[in-house]
Structure formats: C-alpha cells, structure tokens
Amino acid sequence: MKTGIIITLYNQESQINKVEIAQFLDIQKNIHLCFVNNGSTDNTLEILEQISEQFPNNTSVVNIKKEKGLHAALKLGFRFLSNLKNFNQLCYFPKINFNELNNISTMNMG
C-alpha cells in the first residue's frame, strides 16, 4: 500500500525542482505524488507531465484548465486518488517548497 500526497500548483513552473522530485521518488517507493495543476498559464503543466512520464508508477497529474480555487483542486485530487484504490493514506500540501521535498520522508506518514 502507498501513501498518496496531493500537491496543488498554480503558475509555479519556476519553483518546481525536478532534481529534488526525482531524488525523492527514487527513495520513497511507497509514496505517490498527485500533482493538481490548477489552471496554470505558465509551463507548470508541461513540467509536471515530464515528471509523470519519468515516474509513471509514483506520480499522476490532474489538470484543471481554469483555476478553480484550492478547495476544488484538492477535491479533484482526492477523488482521483480515491478512484485508484491502492492507498492506505491520503494527505495534501497546498503549498510546498520543492527544494525541501525530502523533509516529507521524515514525517510520520503512518
């Protein structure tokens, strides 16, 4: 079983650290990152799709074409992961510093 983490993003292309994410996912095999792109108008979606292609078993991307607000973005992320039915725990980060992503591994996820 895995832990699903929902991360909402809006125009955060310059803040996404692909190296940190790759290092994190290489170590954390039981975590699935669900990126919810909430209507970004920059290249956020393209970057998230690149990450998802690199780590198809540990990432997913939910795209909202027009920004809907945090509540709607989280709801879609939770619904998406719930439909996959292989998670024993779901949590979210409405804002995350991708340079500190590995700090998640030190949290008690159980």
Secondary structure, 3 states (H helix, E strand, C coil): CEEEEEEEECCCHHHCCHHHHHHHHHHCCCEEEEEEEECCCCCHHHHHHHHHHHCCCCEEEEEECCCCCHHHHHHHHHHHHHHHCCEEEEEEECCCCHHHHHHHHHCCCC
